[in-house]
Amino acid sequence: MDFAPAETLFDEITTFLLSQPTPEHIIAFRPSEQLNQRLHDLLDKNKQQALSSDERAELERFLQVDHLFMLLKVKARLLLSIGRYPC
């Protein structure tokens, strides 16, 4: 599997955020199939304890972004549940 550079991950995220997503769009957001496949490849290699140091750093970036989106989705759901979010 080809390496998915950090720029690809962050480009995808920043492009999405610059589209001014609604809370519903944030909740529905999923990474591209390419990034999703790369994440699964890294997780599989991690289970086998076969990650290089660069791959470990890449996996950490994926996990940090995943955590950020988890928090964004929680906040979006909260805003929708109380009916308060910017138009």
C-alpha positions in Angstrom: 0.0 0.0 0.0 1.3 3.5 -0.8 2.2 5.9 2.0 -0.5 8.6 2.6 1.6 11.7 3.4 0.5 13.9 6.3 -0.2 16.6 3.8 -2.9 14.4 2.3 -4.5 13.9 5.6 -4.4 17.5 6.6 -5.3 18.7 3.1 -8.5 16.6 3.3 -9.4 17.9 6.7 -8.7 21.5 6.0 -10.6 21.4 2.7 -13.6 20.0 4.6 -13.4 22.6 7.4 -13.1 25.4 4.9 -16.3 24.3 3.3 -18.0 25.7 6.4 -19.7 22.4 7.2 -23.0 22.4 9.2 -23.2 20.4 12.4 -24.9 17.7 10.3 -22.0 17.6 7.8 -19.5 17.3 10.7 -21.4 14.4 12.1 -21.6 12.7 8.7 -17.9 13.3 7.8 -15.8 10.3 6.9 -12.3 10.3 5.5 -11.7 9.3 1.9 -11.4 5.6 1.0 -7.6 6.1 0.4 -7.0 7.5 3.9 -9.3 4.9 5.5 -7.4 2.1 3.8 -4.1 3.6 4.9 -5.3 3.8 8.5 -6.3 0.2 8.4 -3.0 -0.8 7.0 -1.2 1.0 9.7 -3.4 -0.5 12.4 -2.8 -4.0 11.0 1.0 -3.4 11.0 0.8 -2.1 14.5 -1.0 -5.2 15.7 1.9 -7.2 14.2 4.4 -4.8 15.8 5.9 -4.1 12.4 5.6 -0.3 12.2 8.6 1.8 11.2 9.2 4.9 13.2 7.8 7.0 10.3 4.7 4.8 10.2 4.3 5.1 14.0 4.4 8.9 13.7 1.9 8.7 10.8 -0.5 6.5 12.9 -0.2 9.0 15.7 -1.3 11.8 13.4 -4.2 9.8 12.3 -5.2 9.1 15.9 -4.9 12.8 16.8 -7.1 13.8 13.9 -9.6 11.1 14.8 -9.7 12.4 18.4 -10.3 15.9 17.1 -13.2 14.8 14.9 -14.7 12.8 17.8 -14.7 16.0 19.8 -16.2 18.0 16.9 -18.9 15.5 16.4 -19.8 15.4 20.1 -20.1 19.2 20.1 -22.1 19.2 16.8 -24.6 16.7 18.3 -24.8 18.8 21.5 -25.5 22.0 19.5 -28.1 20.2 17.4 -29.8 18.8 20.6 -30.2 22.2 22.2 -31.0 23.9 18.9 -28.1 26.4 19.1 -25.6 26.7 16.3 -24.5 29.5 14.0 -26.2 29.7 10.6 
